[in-house]
Amino acid sequence: MKWVRRFGGRGVADVAAALAVTLIIGYAVVDPPGPSSPWPAWSAWPVAAVVSFPVAVRRRRPRAMLALACAAATVVTVAGAVAAGAIWVSFVPTVLVLYLVACTTSIAWSAAGLAACLSAAVTAVLIFYAQVFPGLAPAHSPSELPQAWPIEIGAIAVLLTAGWATGTAVRWNRQTTARLVGHLAETAVADERRRIARELHDVIGHSMSLITVKATVANHVADARPQEARAALAVIEQTSRSTLAEIHRVLDLLRSDGDPQQARLPAPGMADLPELAAHARSAGVEVELTVREEAALPPAVAMSVYRIVQQALTNVITHAGPARCSVTVDVDGRQAVIEVVDDGSRHGRPPRQDRSGHGLIGMRERARMYGGAFDAGPRPEGGFRVSARLPYNPDGTTP
């Protein structure tokens, strides 16, 4: 029904709780454990409804409803409209509202509310037993519960304290959970930023290295060998276009509008390794590519393999090229093993064996993401070797 949806599930539960408490208070007044109230029997139900009403609307204004519930219970107690020996039942609505206040407000405010309710309840009980109880007619049957103000005050104090403590514990748990969820969200955002930064580093680093090499070639041979210069410029153009497409794909992950009409470029994978080797060859690196793929790789693993090979070749172009290089990728259905080895040749120029930097860090993180191993370093016979092992499950997750 519309009114149920408008009121909300919790609101309906509060109304049901208020009705239940009304019945309990009403029956306690009609059939008390001790002497009957001097008020007419029919008045028990309006009194119970007034005392229980704050429970039904407690979520709209918790603090105001706490004051109303406590005031109503205090007034009916002082007026003698409650059950002798079961005055504590009249404060049950106050307990329920105090629980919500403790859940939703600061601990200082809820503690002040608890103290105020306890003070009002103690005062009301003492007045009842001092002024109202002595004038009540004796009960027709033996009392089910002893009528004594210490017992009444003790029961009310226990209920109010239990309601406040439970609400405070729930509030603390919610705050802890919210902080944990917030921390996990911040961690996820930071991880995504690092991943995107790593993607951009790999894409831009590889492409700019190739473009730099080709621009240098074109600059030196522009006059003497214009055909070779034009070929170098063609490689620069092709590389620039593919790099822009790659950057567009990576930055598309940052879009917040989630436009379903925008076509997304496929992520690079194993099928793109020959093109990667061709780019390196155009930069003067003699690449020998060997791919043994017994089983198809999951897309995420295939992209990691591509990025590791891309960064390794970028390092060869930057630090060793022109050089000879062998790239081996072996996939057996359980893991992908990558090895990139170069001879370190720079055609008479001194070799650069120090290749530390974000490239190696990124490759190591990609291997670690799958629980694999990564190793990189100079070879005793010269050159540099990069090896990585990426174990995976058929669904692309870490085994």
C-alpha positions as a printed Julia matrix, in Angstrom:
399×3 Matrix{Float64}:
   0.0     0.0     0.0
   1.07    3.56   -0.7
   0.87    4.74    2.9
   3.04    1.83    4.01
   5.71    2.67    1.43
   5.52    6.35    2.35
   5.85    5.64    6.05
   8.71    3.23    5.57
   9.4    -0.24    6.91
  10.95    1.04   10.11
   8.05    3.4    10.69
   5.6     0.5    10.41
   7.71   -1.47   12.89
   7.62    1.47   15.3
   3.82    1.67   15.07
   3.58   -2.06   15.73
   5.91   -1.69   18.73
   3.81    1.21   20.05
   0.63   -0.88   19.77
   2.25   -3.8    21.56
   3.49   -1.58   24.4
   0.04    0.03   24.64
  -1.53   -3.39   25.21
   1.06   -4.31   27.83
   0.64   -1.06   29.77
  -3.15   -1.2    29.49
  -3.37   -4.74   30.84
  -0.94   -3.87   33.62
  -3.22   -1.02   34.72
  -6.46   -3.03   34.37
  -5.07   -6.08   36.15
  -2.28   -4.78   38.38
  -0.12   -6.99   40.61
  -1.08   -4.82   43.6
  -3.84   -2.38   44.53
  -5.9    -1.03   41.63
  -5.6     2.53   40.39
  -8.27    4.98   41.65
  -8.88    5.97   38.03
 -11.77    4.34   36.07
 -10.86    1.04   34.4
 -11.63    2.4    30.91
  -9.0     5.14   31.38
  -6.22    2.53   31.27
  -6.3     2.4    27.46
  -6.13    6.15   26.73
  -3.37    6.45   29.32
  -1.46    3.57   27.73
  -1.9     5.09   24.25
  -0.61    8.5    25.35
   2.43    6.99   27.06
   3.23    4.76   24.06
   2.61    7.33   21.29
   6.24    8.61   21.21
   7.42    5.15   20.17
   5.38    5.33   16.96
   7.0     8.59   15.76
  10.37    8.39   17.5
  12.4     8.37   14.25
  11.14   11.75   13.12
  12.21   13.69   16.21
  14.06   11.39   18.6
  15.01   14.03   21.16
  11.55   15.59   21.34
   9.92   12.16   21.6
  12.28   11.2    24.43
  11.21   14.26   26.38
   7.53   13.52   25.62
   7.76    9.84   26.61
   9.56   10.58   29.86
   7.17   13.44   30.71
   4.08   11.32   29.97
   5.32    8.42   32.13
   6.22   10.83   34.93
   2.83   12.59   34.86
   0.7     9.42   34.83
   2.81    8.01   37.66
   2.43   11.08   39.85
  -1.3    11.22   39.01
  -1.78    7.6    40.12
  -2.99    6.32   36.74
  -0.45    3.47   36.68
  -0.23   -0.02   38.16
   1.17   -0.24   41.67
   4.01   -2.74   41.63
   4.48   -2.35   37.86
   5.19    1.34   37.42
   8.33    0.35   35.49
   6.09   -0.84   32.61
   5.03    2.78   32.03
   8.67    3.7    31.36
   9.18    1.02   28.68
   8.32    3.53   25.9
  10.95    5.87   27.34
  13.48    3.04   27.14
  12.67    2.39   23.48
  12.98    6.05   22.54
  16.18    6.44   24.59
  17.69    3.53   22.63
  17.09    5.38   19.36
  18.48    8.61   20.8
  21.65    6.78   21.87
  21.92    5.32   18.34
  21.62    8.63   16.54
  23.05   11.37   18.75
  26.33   12.07   20.5
  27.2    10.14   23.62
  27.17   13.34   25.67
  23.62   14.2    24.61
  22.3    10.65   25.12
  24.0    10.41   28.53
  22.33   13.68   29.53
  19.01   12.24   28.37
  19.6     9.11   30.44
  20.36   11.16   33.55
  17.27   13.33   33.07
  15.0    10.3    32.57
  16.41    8.56   35.65
  15.91   11.68   37.77
  12.33   12.12   36.57
  11.52    8.44   37.12
  12.97    8.38   40.66
  11.07   11.52   41.57
   7.78   10.19   40.15
   8.1     6.82   41.92
   8.9     8.43   45.26
   5.9    10.79   44.95
   3.63    7.88   44.0
   4.59    5.76   46.99
   4.5     8.75   49.35
   1.17   10.27   48.28
  -0.84    7.91   46.06
  -0.06    4.4    47.28
  -1.21    4.85   50.92
  -4.71    5.82   49.73
  -5.22    2.82   47.41
  -7.69    0.11   48.38
  -6.04   -3.21   49.29
  -5.85   -5.81   46.56
  -8.47   -8.56   46.51
  -5.85  -11.28   46.09
  -2.25  -11.65   47.25
   0.15   -9.44   45.31
   2.05  -11.01   42.44
   4.92   -8.54   42.82
   6.03   -6.65   45.91
   5.05   -3.0    45.95
   8.16   -1.15   47.1
   9.75    1.97   45.67
  13.34    0.53   45.72
  12.21   -2.33   43.46
  10.39    0.01   41.09
  13.31    2.43   40.9
  15.8    -0.43   40.44
  13.79   -1.95   37.58
  13.42    1.39   35.81
  17.12    2.19   36.26
  18.15   -1.19   34.82
  15.85   -0.82   31.8
  16.91    2.75   31.01
  20.6     1.95   31.4
  20.3    -1.18   29.25
  18.49    0.74   26.51
  21.08    3.53   26.56
  24.04    1.11   26.6
  22.63   -0.95   23.73
  21.99    2.14   21.63
  25.47    3.48   22.35
  27.02    0.15   21.33
  25.01    0.11   18.09
  26.08    3.69   17.33
  29.74    2.84   17.94
  29.47   -0.22   15.71
  27.88    1.81   12.91
  30.56    4.48   13.14
  33.31    1.86   13.11
  31.74    0.17   10.09
  31.36    3.51    8.3
  35.01    4.37    8.95
  36.08    0.95    7.7
  33.98    1.28    4.55
  35.38    4.76    3.98
  38.93    3.49    4.41
  38.32    0.63    2.0
  36.83    3.06   -0.52
  39.84    5.38   -0.22
  42.17    2.41   -0.62
  40.31    1.26   -3.72
  40.51    4.76   -5.22
  44.24    4.96   -4.44
  44.83    1.54   -6.0
  42.9     2.56   -9.1
  44.92    5.76   -9.39
  48.17    3.83   -9.1
  46.98    1.37  -11.72
  46.02    4.14  -14.13
  49.31    5.94  -13.47
  51.17    2.7   -14.2
  49.2     2.26  -17.42
  49.99    5.81  -18.54
  53.65    5.37  -17.62
  53.91    2.23  -19.73
  52.05    3.7   -22.7
  53.76    7.09  -22.75
  57.2     5.78  -21.82
  57.29    3.22  -24.6
  55.88    5.54  -27.24
  58.01    8.54  -26.36
  61.15    6.43  -26.4
  60.3     5.21  -29.88
  59.35    8.7   -31.06
  62.59   10.16  -29.67
  64.69    7.58  -31.48
  62.88    8.11  -34.77
  62.95   11.9   -34.44
  66.71   11.74  -33.9
  67.11    9.58  -37.0
  64.92   11.89  -39.09
  66.87   14.93  -37.94
  70.25   13.43  -38.88
  69.31   12.03  -42.28
  66.78   14.66  -43.42
  69.17   16.17  -45.99
  71.22   13.16  -47.03
  68.48   10.47  -47.07
  65.05   12.12  -47.28
  63.31    8.79  -47.94
  64.62    7.4   -44.66
  63.6    10.62  -42.92
  60.07   10.32  -44.29
  59.94    6.7   -43.13
  60.97    7.77  -39.64
  58.29   10.47  -39.65
  55.71    7.9   -40.75
  56.66    5.73  -37.77
  56.35    8.77  -35.5
  52.9     9.51  -36.93
  51.71    5.94  -36.52
  53.11    5.69  -33.01
  51.54    9.01  -32.0
  48.12    7.92  -33.25
  48.26    4.55  -31.47
  49.53    6.24  -28.31
  46.67    8.74  -28.34
  44.23    5.86  -28.74
  45.82    4.03  -25.79
  45.76    7.15  -23.62
  42.11    7.67  -24.58
  41.32    4.09  -23.47
  43.1     4.49  -20.13
  41.62    7.89  -19.35
  38.19    6.59  -20.28
  38.33    4.63  -17.02
  38.2     7.96  -15.18
  34.9     8.98  -16.73
  32.25    9.42  -14.09
  29.22    9.7   -16.33
  29.46    6.12  -17.57
  28.29    7.04  -21.07
  27.14    3.73  -22.6
  27.22    5.23  -26.12
  30.96    5.8   -26.04
  32.85    2.97  -27.72
  35.7     1.63  -25.66
  38.88    0.34  -27.26
  39.83   -3.23  -26.38
  42.67   -3.7   -23.92
  45.95   -4.86  -25.47
  46.87   -8.51  -25.1
  48.85  -11.41  -26.54
  47.75  -10.71  -30.12
  49.4    -7.28  -29.93
  52.89   -8.57  -29.06
  54.05   -8.83  -32.72
  53.12   -5.18  -33.29
  55.03   -4.26  -30.14
  58.09   -6.09  -31.46
  57.71   -4.34  -34.81
  57.76   -0.94  -33.1
  60.96   -1.88  -31.28
  62.55   -3.05  -34.56
  61.71    0.29  -36.14
  63.7     1.91  -33.32
  66.79   -0.14  -34.19
  66.36   -3.07  -31.8
  66.62   -6.52  -33.39
  63.78   -8.31  -31.6
  63.31  -12.06  -31.73
  59.81  -12.82  -30.44
  58.83  -16.32  -29.34
  55.32  -16.99  -28.01
  54.26  -20.44  -26.83
  50.62  -20.28  -25.82
  49.09  -23.66  -24.93
  45.94  -22.04  -23.45
  44.21  -18.72  -23.91
  45.06  -16.2   -21.21
  42.34  -14.31  -19.31
  42.16  -10.69  -20.56
  43.56   -9.17  -17.35
  46.58  -11.5   -17.33
  47.14  -10.99  -21.05
  47.23   -7.21  -20.58
  49.75   -7.57  -17.73
  51.95   -9.74  -19.96
  51.7    -7.12  -22.71
  52.62   -4.28  -20.34
  55.61   -6.14  -18.9
  56.97   -6.88  -22.39
  56.24   -3.29  -23.45
  58.13   -1.79  -20.52
  61.03   -4.22  -20.93
  61.37   -3.28  -24.62
  61.12    0.4   -23.69
  64.08   -0.06  -21.36
  66.02   -1.77  -24.15
  65.3     1.08  -26.58
  66.22    3.72  -24.0
  69.27    2.14  -22.35
  70.73   -0.33  -24.88
  69.45    0.34  -28.35
  70.46   -0.26  -31.01
  70.81   -3.82  -29.68
  69.71   -7.4   -30.12
  66.92   -8.62  -27.9
  64.99  -11.85  -27.42
  61.46  -11.92  -26.01
  60.01  -15.22  -24.85
  56.47  -15.68  -23.54
  55.48  -19.16  -22.4
  51.86  -19.88  -21.35
  51.0   -23.38  -20.1
  47.48  -22.88  -18.7
  48.62  -22.31  -15.11
  51.12  -19.49  -15.44
  52.65  -17.07  -17.91
  56.45  -16.87  -17.94
  58.09  -13.87  -19.57
  61.77  -13.38  -20.33
  63.32  -10.4   -22.12
  67.09  -10.49  -22.67
  69.23   -7.98  -24.56
  72.96   -7.98  -25.33
  73.51   -4.42  -24.1
  75.05   -3.31  -27.4
  75.02    0.42  -28.13
  77.26    0.24  -31.24
  80.42    1.55  -29.7
  78.78    3.69  -27.01
  79.2     2.75  -23.34
  76.41    0.48  -22.08
  73.97    1.76  -19.49
  73.26   -1.03  -17.04
  71.5     1.07  -14.42
  67.87    0.69  -15.35
  66.23    1.35  -11.99
  63.08    3.45  -11.98
  59.31    3.37  -12.25
  59.43    0.91  -15.13
  60.94   -1.91  -13.07
  58.7    -1.0   -10.14
  55.62   -1.22  -12.33
  56.63   -4.6   -13.74
  57.34   -5.93  -10.26
  53.93   -4.74   -9.03
  52.17   -6.43  -11.93
  53.86   -9.73  -11.1
  53.14   -9.31   -7.39
  49.47   -8.64   -8.15
  49.18  -12.26   -9.28
  51.36  -13.65   -6.52
  54.14  -14.25   -9.0
  57.87  -13.54   -9.13
  59.92  -10.86  -10.86
  63.63  -10.51  -11.4
  65.67   -7.96  -13.32
  69.36   -7.2   -13.5
  72.53   -7.08  -15.63
  73.98  -10.31  -17.03
  77.6   -11.31  -16.37
  78.24  -11.61  -20.11
  76.73   -8.2   -20.75
  73.3    -6.89  -21.36
  70.21   -7.01  -19.21
  67.64   -9.67  -18.34
  64.05   -9.27  -17.2
  61.98  -12.27  -16.13
  58.5   -12.51  -14.67
  56.17  -15.32  -13.71
  52.41  -14.73  -13.43
  50.43  -17.66  -11.99
  46.69  -17.47  -12.54
  43.42  -19.37  -12.34
  41.28  -19.88  -15.44
  39.11  -16.94  -14.35
  42.16  -14.67  -14.13
  42.34  -14.52  -10.33
  45.32  -15.28   -8.13
  45.61  -18.99   -7.3
